[in-house]
Protein backbone atom coordinates (compact mmCIF):
# COMPACT_ATOMS: atom_id res chain seq x y z
CA UNK A 1 0.00 0.00 0.00
CA UNK A 2 2.85 2.36 0.80
CA UNK A 3 4.40 1.71 -2.61
CA UNK A 4 1.09 2.34 -4.35
CA UNK A 5 0.71 5.60 -2.45
CA UNK A 6 4.18 6.70 -3.46
CA UNK A 7 3.59 5.82 -7.11
CA UNK A 8 0.31 7.71 -7.08
CA UNK A 9 2.04 10.71 -5.54
CA UNK A 10 4.82 10.86 -8.12
CA UNK A 11 2.28 10.68 -10.93
CA UNK A 12 1.47 14.26 -9.94
CA UNK A 13 4.48 15.28 -12.03
CA UNK A 14 2.66 14.00 -15.12
CA UNK A 15 -0.28 16.23 -14.27
CA UNK A 16 1.68 19.46 -14.23
CA UNK A 17 2.66 19.68 -10.57
CA UNK A 18 6.00 21.46 -10.24
CA UNK A 19 8.98 19.39 -9.16
CA UNK A 20 9.63 21.18 -5.87
CA UNK A 21 5.98 20.80 -4.86
CA UNK A 22 5.98 17.10 -5.76
CA UNK A 23 9.13 16.62 -3.68
CA UNK A 24 7.50 18.37 -0.73
CA UNK A 25 4.44 16.14 -1.04
CA UNK A 26 6.72 13.11 -0.92
CA UNK A 27 8.44 14.40 2.20
CA UNK A 28 5.09 15.09 3.88
CA UNK A 29 3.86 11.57 3.13
CA UNK A 30 7.06 9.96 4.38
CA UNK A 31 7.02 12.00 7.58
CA UNK A 32 3.35 11.18 8.19
CA UNK A 33 4.09 7.45 7.78
CA UNK A 34 6.90 7.75 10.33
CA UNK A 35 4.68 9.57 12.82
CA UNK A 36 1.84 7.06 12.37
CA UNK A 37 4.29 4.20 12.98
CA UNK A 38 5.29 5.88 16.24
CA UNK A 39 1.64 6.29 17.16
CA UNK A 40 0.88 2.64 16.47
CA UNK A 41 3.84 1.56 18.59
CA UNK A 42 2.63 3.74 21.47
CA UNK A 43 -0.93 2.44 21.10
CA UNK A 44 0.23 -1.18 21.35
CA UNK A 45 2.62 -0.47 24.23
CA UNK A 46 -0.13 1.28 26.21
CA UNK A 47 -2.09 -1.97 26.40
CA UNK A 48 0.55 -3.43 28.73
CA UNK A 49 1.09 -0.32 30.85
CA UNK A 50 -0.80 1.05 33.84
CA UNK A 51 0.74 4.52 33.98
CA UNK A 52 -0.91 6.09 30.93
CA UNK A 53 -2.13 9.66 31.43
CA UNK A 54 -4.67 11.65 29.46
CA UNK A 55 -1.84 13.80 28.10
CA UNK A 56 0.03 10.70 26.89
CA UNK A 57 -3.12 9.39 25.23
CA UNK A 58 -3.78 12.68 23.42
CA UNK A 59 -0.18 12.68 22.21
CA UNK A 60 -0.62 9.13 20.94
CA UNK A 61 -3.84 9.79 18.99
CA UNK A 62 -2.20 12.91 17.62
CA UNK A 63 0.26 10.54 15.94
CA UNK A 64 -2.41 8.36 14.34
CA UNK A 65 -5.64 9.59 12.73
CA UNK A 66 -4.70 13.20 13.42
CA UNK A 67 -1.34 12.81 11.68
CA UNK A 68 -3.01 11.33 8.61
CA UNK A 69 -5.65 14.06 8.50
CA UNK A 70 -3.04 16.78 8.95
CA UNK A 71 -0.95 15.27 6.16
CA UNK A 72 -3.92 15.06 3.78
CA UNK A 73 -4.95 18.65 4.49
CA UNK A 74 -1.41 19.97 4.16
CA UNK A 75 -0.76 18.11 0.92
CA UNK A 76 -3.96 19.48 -0.56
CA UNK A 77 -3.00 22.96 0.56
CA UNK A 78 0.43 22.65 -1.05
CA UNK A 79 -1.23 21.82 -4.36
CA UNK A 80 -3.43 24.90 -4.13
CA UNK A 81 -1.16 27.60 -2.76
CA UNK A 82 2.37 28.53 -1.80
CA UNK A 83 1.20 30.70 1.08
CA UNK A 84 2.87 29.29 4.19
CA UNK A 85 0.24 30.51 6.65
CA UNK A 86 -2.61 28.98 4.67
CA UNK A 87 -0.77 25.66 4.46
CA UNK A 88 -0.06 25.73 8.21
CA UNK A 89 -3.69 26.53 9.07
CA UNK A 90 -5.05 23.73 6.94
CA UNK A 91 -2.56 21.33 8.53
CA UNK A 92 -3.80 22.50 11.94
CA UNK A 93 -7.37 21.91 10.77
CA UNK A 94 -6.50 18.34 9.86
CA UNK A 95 -4.81 17.62 13.17
CA UNK A 96 -7.69 19.05 15.22
CA UNK A 97 -10.39 17.19 13.31
CA UNK A 98 -8.33 14.00 13.48
CA UNK A 99 -8.09 14.19 17.28
CA UNK A 100 -11.79 15.07 17.47
CA UNK A 101 -12.66 12.07 15.30
CA UNK A 102 -10.84 9.70 17.66
CA UNK A 103 -12.53 11.21 20.72
CA UNK A 104 -15.86 10.82 18.91
CA UNK A 105 -15.04 7.14 18.45
CA UNK A 106 -14.18 6.87 22.15
CA UNK A 107 -17.51 8.42 23.14
CA UNK A 108 -19.51 6.16 20.84
CA UNK A 109 -17.54 3.11 21.98
CA UNK A 110 -18.96 3.51 25.48
CA UNK A 111 -22.16 5.57 25.44
CA UNK A 112 -23.75 4.89 22.05
CA UNK A 113 -26.70 2.51 22.12
CA UNK A 114 -26.69 -0.79 20.27
CA UNK A 115 -29.12 0.68 17.73
CA UNK A 116 -26.88 3.71 17.12
CA UNK A 117 -23.64 1.77 16.96
CA UNK A 118 -24.75 -1.43 15.26
CA UNK A 119 -22.83 -3.47 17.82
CA UNK A 120 -22.68 -4.09 21.57
CA UNK A 121 -23.14 -0.98 23.69
CA UNK A 122 -20.16 -0.14 25.93
CA UNK A 123 -18.07 -2.40 23.71
CA UNK A 124 -14.87 -0.54 24.60
CA UNK A 125 -15.40 -1.45 28.25
CA UNK A 126 -15.99 -5.12 27.43
CA UNK A 127 -12.76 -5.05 25.40
CA UNK A 128 -10.94 -3.16 28.18
CA UNK A 129 -9.82 -0.57 25.64
CA UNK A 130 -7.74 2.15 27.27
CA UNK A 131 -9.51 5.03 25.60
CA UNK A 132 -9.87 8.62 26.79
CA UNK A 133 -12.84 7.95 29.13
CA UNK A 134 -11.11 5.35 31.30
CA UNK A 135 -7.88 7.35 31.46
CA UNK A 136 -9.76 10.46 32.53
CA UNK A 137 -11.69 8.48 35.14
CA UNK A 138 -8.49 6.99 36.55
CA UNK A 139 -7.06 10.49 36.99
CA UNK A 140 -10.21 11.86 38.64
CA UNK A 141 -11.56 8.92 40.67
CA UNK A 142 -11.11 8.31 44.38
CA UNK A 143 -8.87 5.48 45.57
CA UNK A 144 -11.70 2.94 45.78
CA UNK A 145 -12.93 3.64 42.25
CA UNK A 146 -9.38 3.62 40.91
CA UNK A 147 -8.89 0.16 42.37
CA UNK A 148 -12.17 -0.99 40.81
CA UNK A 149 -11.02 0.16 37.39
CA UNK A 150 -7.56 -1.35 37.77
CA UNK A 151 -9.03 -4.70 38.83
CA UNK A 152 -11.43 -4.88 35.89
CA UNK A 153 -8.97 -3.66 33.28
CA UNK A 154 -6.17 -5.99 34.44
CA UNK A 155 -8.13 -9.22 34.94
CA UNK A 156 -7.68 -12.11 32.54
CA UNK A 157 -11.35 -13.15 32.68
CA UNK A 158 -13.92 -11.63 30.33
CA UNK A 159 -15.61 -8.49 31.61
CA UNK A 160 -19.12 -9.16 32.86
CA UNK A 161 -22.23 -7.02 32.44
CA UNK A 162 -22.13 -6.23 36.16
CA UNK A 163 -18.54 -5.02 35.86
CA UNK A 164 -19.46 -2.84 32.88
CA UNK A 165 -22.13 -1.24 35.06
CA UNK A 166 -19.50 -0.65 37.75
CA UNK A 167 -17.22 1.08 35.24
CA UNK A 168 -20.06 3.22 33.93
CA UNK A 169 -20.91 4.21 37.50
CA UNK A 170 -17.32 5.37 38.03
CA UNK A 171 -17.55 7.37 34.80
CA UNK A 172 -20.70 8.99 36.14
CA UNK A 173 -19.06 9.96 39.42
CA UNK A 174 -16.02 11.44 37.65
CA UNK A 175 -18.15 13.33 35.07
CA UNK A 176 -16.15 11.60 32.38
CA UNK A 177 -18.74 11.76 29.62
CA UNK A 178 -19.06 15.53 30.06
CA UNK A 179 -15.27 15.88 29.99
CA UNK A 180 -14.98 13.91 26.75
CA UNK A 181 -17.77 15.90 25.14
CA UNK A 182 -16.13 19.17 26.14
CA UNK A 183 -12.78 17.97 24.80
CA UNK A 184 -14.41 16.97 21.51
CA UNK A 185 -16.08 20.37 21.18
CA UNK A 186 -12.77 22.08 21.96
CA UNK A 187 -11.02 20.23 19.15
CA UNK A 188 -13.86 21.02 16.75
CA UNK A 189 -13.59 24.69 17.67
CA UNK A 190 -9.87 24.56 16.91
CA UNK A 191 -10.72 23.08 13.51
CA UNK A 192 -13.34 25.76 12.84
CA UNK A 193 -10.90 28.49 13.90
CA UNK A 194 -8.12 27.20 11.65
CA UNK A 195 -10.51 27.04 8.71
CA UNK A 196 -11.93 30.49 9.41
CA UNK A 197 -8.43 31.96 9.16
CA UNK A 198 -7.88 30.54 5.68
CA UNK A 199 -8.46 33.34 3.12
CA UNK A 200 -11.68 32.86 1.18
CA UNK A 201 -11.54 32.38 -2.57
CA UNK A 202 -14.45 33.01 -4.93
CA UNK A 203 -13.91 29.91 -7.06
CA UNK A 204 -16.51 27.09 -6.98
CA UNK A 205 -13.83 24.52 -6.10
CA UNK A 206 -12.62 26.53 -3.09
CA UNK A 207 -16.18 27.14 -1.89
CA UNK A 208 -17.08 23.47 -2.16
CA UNK A 209 -13.90 22.41 -0.35
CA UNK A 210 -14.60 24.79 2.53
CA UNK A 211 -18.22 23.64 2.76
CA UNK A 212 -17.14 19.99 2.77
CA UNK A 213 -14.66 20.61 5.59
CA UNK A 214 -17.25 22.48 7.64
CA UNK A 215 -19.70 19.61 7.09
CA UNK A 216 -17.06 17.17 8.32
CA UNK A 217 -16.58 19.15 11.53
CA UNK A 218 -20.34 19.29 12.15
CA UNK A 219 -20.59 15.52 11.62
CA UNK A 220 -17.86 14.84 14.18
CA UNK A 221 -19.26 17.40 16.61
CA UNK A 222 -22.68 15.73 16.66
CA UNK A 223 -21.30 13.07 19.01
CA UNK A 224 -21.03 15.72 21.73
CA UNK A 225 -24.77 16.40 21.73
Residue pairs with C-beta under 8 A, 6 or more apart in sequence:
2 33
5 29
6 26
6 29
9 22
9 25
9 26
9 29
10 22
10 26
12 21
12 22
12 25
12 79
13 19
13 22
17 25
17 79
21 78
21 79
24 78
25 75
25 78
25 79
28 71
28 74
28 75
28 78
29 71
29 75
31 71
32 67
32 68
32 70
32 71
35 63
35 67
36 63
36 64
36 67
36 68
38 63
39 60
39 61
39 62
39 63
39 64
39 67
40 64
42 56
42 59
42 60
42 63
43 60
43 64
46 52
46 56
46 57
46 60
46 130
47 130
50 150
50 154
52 130
52 135
53 135
53 139
54 132
54 135
54 136
54 139
57 130
57 131
57 132
57 135
58 99
58 132
61 98
61 99
61 102
61 103
62 95
62 98
62 99
64 98
64 102
65 98
65 99
65 101
65 102
66 94
66 95
66 96
66 97
66 98
66 99
66 102
67 95
67 98
68 98
69 94
69 95
69 97
69 98
69 101
70 91
70 92
70 94
70 95
70 98
71 94
72 94
73 90
73 91
73 93
73 94
74 87
74 90
74 91
74 94
76 90
76 209
77 86
77 87
77 90
77 91
78 87
80 206
81 87
83 199
85 197
86 198
86 199
89 194
89 195
89 197
89 198
90 194
90 195
90 198
92 190
92 194
93 191
93 194
93 195
93 198
93 213
96 187
96 188
96 190
96 191
96 194
97 187
97 188
97 191
97 213
97 216
97 217
97 220
99 187
100 184
100 187
100 188
100 191
100 217
100 220
100 221
101 220
103 132
103 180
103 183
103 184
103 187
104 184
104 220
104 223
104 224
105 131
106 124
106 131
106 132
106 133
106 180
107 133
107 177
107 180
107 181
107 184
107 223
107 224
108 116
108 117
108 223
109 117
109 122
109 123
109 124
109 129
109 131
110 122
110 123
110 124
110 125
110 131
110 133
110 168
110 171
110 177
111 121
111 122
111 177
112 121
113 121
114 120
114 121
117 123
120 126
122 164
122 167
122 168
124 131
124 133
125 134
125 159
125 164
125 167
125 168
126 158
126 159
126 164
127 159
128 152
128 153
128 159
130 153
132 180
132 183
133 171
133 176
133 177
133 180
134 149
134 153
134 167
136 174
136 176
136 179
136 180
137 145
137 149
137 167
137 170
137 171
137 174
137 176
138 146
138 149
138 150
140 174
140 175
140 176
140 179
141 149
141 170
141 173
141 174
145 170
145 173
145 174
148 166
148 167
148 170
149 167
149 170
152 159
152 163
152 166
152 167
170 176
171 177
181 223
181 224
181 225
182 224
184 220
184 221
184 223
184 224
185 221
185 224
188 217
188 220
188 221
188 224
191 213
191 217
192 214
192 217
195 210
195 213
195 214
195 217
198 210
200 206
200 210
201 207
